[in-house]
């Protein structure tokens, strides 16, 4: 009996320290990640560098890079250019600044105006890392509605018109990173390729708005335009989708004009702070 009790005690002592250590290690990693996130949130609109994050958190460069990789993948942090980091779209969507509506609320009147003018469905997306995330949708009045995505849909940034408009508005370094990250998944979208995506980005920049068809959904063509904040930075995009037959070139241009006018009208109503 004594030896059985002793063995039992030894077994408990073997388990408890390892469990406690695992909990401490997990808590320590979480605290460090939150410290990095706080430092990114506390930086100015130009973002912050890894060297600044190291100073602010007291962490080694390798640790900061590892934590940033996780935050980038989760969409809580985004890269600006090659060396700076800013809050990601997911964080912005979850925590709207005090006194300001979130992006979905801000863009809903734009969708309503564009959809009413065109009769077709209109969509709003934001960026989450290499993906687009649909945050709002407005159904139109035309008998045939091409509801290609729904609120909550995530897909590679650029395979839809809104995502393509948003991708094209990003800096060259971000465009290259997004296309590289999505390369393995692109073929599932109508045979899209990285080269084709780069060509679409180039033509979208030249035109000023995007047009894409038969990639995310067959038989559909959509027009999109980036949404920019007061600093001129791309923060989202709007698109209108319909059947290919309903989207000749002249109507594509007309829809692009309607989107631009709706965005300008929303900007003029934005409260001045």
C-alpha positions as CSV (number, residue, x, y, z in Angstrom):
1,X,0.0,0.0,0.0
2,X,2.7,2.6,0.9
3,X,4.5,1.9,-2.4
4,X,1.3,2.3,-4.4
5,X,0.6,5.7,-2.7
6,X,4.2,6.8,-3.4
7,X,3.9,5.8,-7.1
8,X,0.6,7.7,-7.2
9,X,2.2,10.8,-5.7
10,X,5.1,10.6,-8.1
11,X,2.7,10.4,-11.1
12,X,0.9,13.5,-9.9
13,X,4.1,15.4,-9.5
14,X,5.2,14.4,-13.0
15,X,2.0,15.7,-14.6
16,X,1.4,19.0,-12.7
17,X,4.6,20.8,-13.5
18,X,4.3,20.0,-17.2
19,X,0.6,21.2,-17.3
20,X,1.5,24.4,-15.4
21,X,4.5,25.0,-17.8
22,X,2.2,24.6,-20.8
23,X,-0.3,27.1,-19.4
24,X,2.5,29.6,-18.5
25,X,4.0,29.3,-22.0
26,X,0.6,29.8,-23.7
27,X,-0.1,32.8,-21.5
28,X,3.3,34.3,-22.2
29,X,2.8,33.9,-25.9
30,X,-0.6,35.5,-25.7
31,X,0.7,38.4,-23.7
32,X,3.5,39.0,-26.2
33,X,1.1,38.8,-29.1
34,X,-1.2,41.3,-27.4
35,X,1.8,43.6,-26.7
36,X,2.7,43.6,-30.4
37,X,-0.9,44.2,-31.4
38,X,-1.1,47.1,-28.9
39,X,2.0,48.6,-30.4
40,X,0.7,48.4,-33.9
41,X,-2.6,50.0,-32.8
42,X,-0.7,52.8,-31.0
43,X,1.3,53.7,-34.1
44,X,0.3,56.5,-36.4
45,X,-1.4,56.1,-39.8
46,X,1.9,55.5,-41.5
47,X,2.3,52.2,-39.5
48,X,5.2,50.9,-37.5
49,X,8.4,49.0,-38.3
50,X,9.7,45.8,-36.7
51,X,12.5,47.7,-35.1
52,X,10.0,50.0,-33.5
53,X,7.9,47.1,-32.3
54,X,11.0,45.5,-30.7
55,X,11.7,48.8,-28.8
56,X,8.0,49.1,-27.7
57,X,7.6,45.5,-26.5
58,X,11.2,44.6,-25.4
59,X,11.0,41.5,-27.6
60,X,13.6,40.0,-29.8
61,X,13.3,40.6,-33.6
62,X,12.7,36.9,-34.3
63,X,9.9,36.8,-31.7
64,X,8.3,39.9,-33.2
65,X,8.4,38.4,-36.7
66,X,6.9,35.2,-35.5
67,X,4.0,37.0,-33.7
68,X,3.4,39.3,-36.7
69,X,3.1,36.3,-39.0
70,X,0.3,34.9,-36.9
71,X,-1.4,38.3,-36.7
72,X,-1.1,38.8,-40.4
73,X,-2.6,35.4,-41.1
74,X,-5.5,36.1,-38.9
75,X,-6.2,39.5,-40.5
76,X,-5.6,41.5,-37.3
77,X,-2.5,43.2,-38.8
78,X,-1.7,44.2,-42.4
79,X,1.5,45.2,-44.2
80,X,1.9,48.7,-45.7
81,X,4.7,48.5,-48.2
82,X,7.6,46.2,-47.4
83,X,8.5,47.3,-43.9
84,X,5.6,48.8,-42.0
85,X,2.6,47.3,-40.2
86,X,-0.9,48.7,-39.6
87,X,-4.1,47.4,-38.1
88,X,-5.8,44.8,-40.4
89,X,-9.3,44.9,-41.9
90,X,-10.6,42.2,-39.6
91,X,-9.7,44.3,-36.5
92,X,-11.2,47.4,-38.1
93,X,-14.5,45.5,-38.8
94,X,-14.7,44.1,-35.3
95,X,-13.9,47.3,-33.5
96,X,-15.3,50.4,-35.1
97,X,-13.8,53.7,-33.9
98,X,-15.9,55.5,-31.3
99,X,-18.4,57.9,-33.0
100,X,-18.0,56.3,-36.5
101,X,-20.1,53.7,-38.2
102,X,-18.4,50.5,-39.3
103,X,-17.7,49.9,-42.9
104,X,-20.8,47.9,-43.6
105,X,-23.1,50.6,-42.1
106,X,-21.2,53.3,-44.0
107,X,-21.5,51.6,-47.3
108,X,-25.0,50.3,-47.1
109,X,-26.5,53.6,-48.5
110,X,-24.0,53.5,-51.3
111,X,-25.2,49.9,-52.2
112,X,-28.8,51.0,-52.0
113,X,-28.3,53.9,-54.4
114,X,-26.2,51.9,-56.9
115,X,-28.6,49.0,-56.8
116,X,-31.6,51.3,-57.3
117,X,-30.0,52.9,-60.3
118,X,-28.9,49.7,-62.0
119,X,-31.6,47.3,-60.8
120,X,-28.9,44.7,-60.1
121,X,-27.4,43.3,-56.9
122,X,-24.6,45.4,-55.4
123,X,-21.9,44.2,-53.0
124,X,-19.3,45.6,-50.6
125,X,-16.1,43.9,-49.6
126,X,-13.1,44.6,-47.4
127,X,-9.7,43.0,-47.4
128,X,-8.6,40.3,-45.0
129,X,-5.0,39.5,-45.8
130,X,-5.0,37.8,-49.2
131,X,-8.8,37.4,-49.2
132,X,-11.8,39.5,-49.9
133,X,-14.7,39.5,-47.3
134,X,-18.2,40.5,-48.3
135,X,-19.6,42.7,-45.6
136,X,-22.8,44.0,-47.2
137,X,-25.2,43.2,-50.1
138,X,-28.2,44.9,-51.6
139,X,-30.6,43.0,-53.9
140,X,-31.9,45.0,-56.9
141,X,-35.3,45.2,-58.7
142,X,-34.5,43.4,-62.0
143,X,-36.3,40.0,-62.3
144,X,-33.0,38.1,-62.6
145,X,-30.6,38.8,-59.7
146,X,-27.0,37.4,-59.8
147,X,-26.4,36.9,-56.1
148,X,-22.9,35.6,-56.7
149,X,-21.7,36.0,-53.0
150,X,-23.4,36.5,-49.7
151,X,-22.5,38.5,-46.6
152,X,-19.6,36.6,-45.0
153,X,-18.2,35.1,-48.2
154,X,-14.4,35.0,-48.3
155,X,-12.5,34.3,-51.5
156,X,-9.1,35.1,-53.0
157,X,-8.8,38.9,-53.5
158,X,-9.1,39.6,-57.2
159,X,-11.4,36.8,-58.5
160,X,-14.5,39.1,-58.1
161,X,-15.0,42.6,-59.4
162,X,-14.9,44.3,-56.0
163,X,-11.9,42.3,-54.9
164,X,-10.1,43.1,-58.2
165,X,-10.8,46.8,-57.7
166,X,-9.4,46.7,-54.2
167,X,-6.4,44.6,-55.1
168,X,-5.6,47.0,-58.0
169,X,-5.7,50.0,-55.6
170,X,-3.0,48.5,-53.3
171,X,0.7,49.2,-53.5
172,X,2.7,47.0,-55.9
173,X,4.4,45.1,-53.0
174,X,1.0,44.2,-51.6
175,X,-0.4,43.1,-55.0
176,X,2.6,40.8,-55.5
177,X,2.2,39.3,-52.0
178,X,-1.5,38.7,-52.4
179,X,-1.2,37.0,-55.8
180,X,1.6,34.8,-54.5
181,X,-0.4,33.8,-51.5
182,X,-3.5,33.0,-53.6
183,X,-1.6,31.3,-56.5
184,X,-2.5,27.7,-55.4
185,X,-6.2,28.5,-55.2
186,X,-6.7,30.6,-58.3
187,X,-7.3,27.8,-60.8
188,X,-10.5,26.8,-59.1
189,X,-12.0,30.2,-60.1
190,X,-12.6,29.7,-63.8
191,X,-9.0,28.8,-64.6
192,X,-7.6,32.0,-63.2
193,X,-3.8,32.2,-63.1
194,X,-1.3,34.6,-61.5
195,X,-0.3,36.0,-64.9
196,X,-4.0,36.6,-65.8
197,X,-4.5,38.3,-62.4
198,X,-1.5,40.6,-62.9
199,X,-2.9,41.6,-66.3
200,X,-6.3,42.3,-64.8
201,X,-4.7,44.5,-62.2
202,X,-2.9,46.4,-64.9
203,X,-6.0,47.0,-67.0
204,X,-8.0,48.0,-63.9
205,X,-5.5,50.6,-63.0
206,X,-5.5,52.0,-66.5
207,X,-9.4,52.1,-66.6
208,X,-10.0,53.3,-63.1
209,X,-12.5,50.6,-62.3
210,X,-12.6,46.8,-62.6
211,X,-14.6,44.5,-64.9
212,X,-14.4,40.7,-64.7
213,X,-16.5,37.8,-65.9
214,X,-16.8,34.1,-65.9
215,X,-14.2,33.6,-63.1
216,X,-15.9,33.5,-59.7
217,X,-19.3,32.5,-61.2
218,X,-19.9,31.4,-64.8
219,X,-22.2,33.5,-67.0
220,X,-21.8,36.6,-64.7
221,X,-20.0,39.9,-65.4
222,X,-19.4,42.5,-62.7
223,X,-18.0,46.0,-62.4
224,X,-16.2,47.2,-59.3
225,X,-14.6,50.3,-57.8
226,X,-12.3,50.8,-54.8
227,X,-13.5,52.7,-51.8
228,X,-10.9,55.1,-50.3
229,X,-10.7,56.8,-46.9
230,X,-10.1,60.5,-46.3
231,X,-6.3,59.9,-46.7
232,X,-6.9,58.3,-50.2
233,X,-6.1,54.8,-48.9
234,X,-8.1,51.8,-50.3
235,X,-10.3,50.4,-47.5
236,X,-12.9,48.5,-49.4
237,X,-14.7,48.1,-52.7
238,X,-18.1,48.1,-54.3
239,X,-19.3,46.0,-57.2
240,X,-22.5,45.4,-59.3
241,X,-23.1,42.0,-60.9
242,X,-25.4,40.9,-63.7
243,X,-25.6,38.5,-66.6
244,X,-23.0,38.8,-69.4
245,X,-25.8,39.7,-71.8
246,X,-27.0,42.6,-69.6
247,X,-23.5,44.0,-69.3
248,X,-22.3,45.5,-72.7
249,X,-19.4,48.0,-72.6
250,X,-21.7,51.0,-72.5
251,X,-23.6,49.7,-69.5
252,X,-20.3,48.8,-67.7
253,X,-19.2,52.4,-68.0
254,X,-22.6,53.6,-66.8
255,X,-22.5,51.4,-63.7
256,X,-18.9,52.6,-63.0
257,X,-20.3,56.2,-63.1
258,X,-23.2,55.3,-60.8
259,X,-20.8,53.8,-58.3
260,X,-18.5,56.8,-58.4
261,X,-21.4,59.2,-57.9
262,X,-22.8,57.2,-55.0
263,X,-19.4,57.2,-53.3
264,X,-19.0,60.9,-53.8
265,X,-22.5,61.5,-52.4
266,X,-21.6,59.4,-49.3
267,X,-18.4,61.4,-48.9
268,X,-20.1,64.7,-49.0
269,X,-22.5,63.5,-46.2
270,X,-19.7,62.2,-44.0
271,X,-19.5,64.2,-40.8
272,X,-16.4,66.4,-40.6
273,X,-14.2,65.6,-37.6
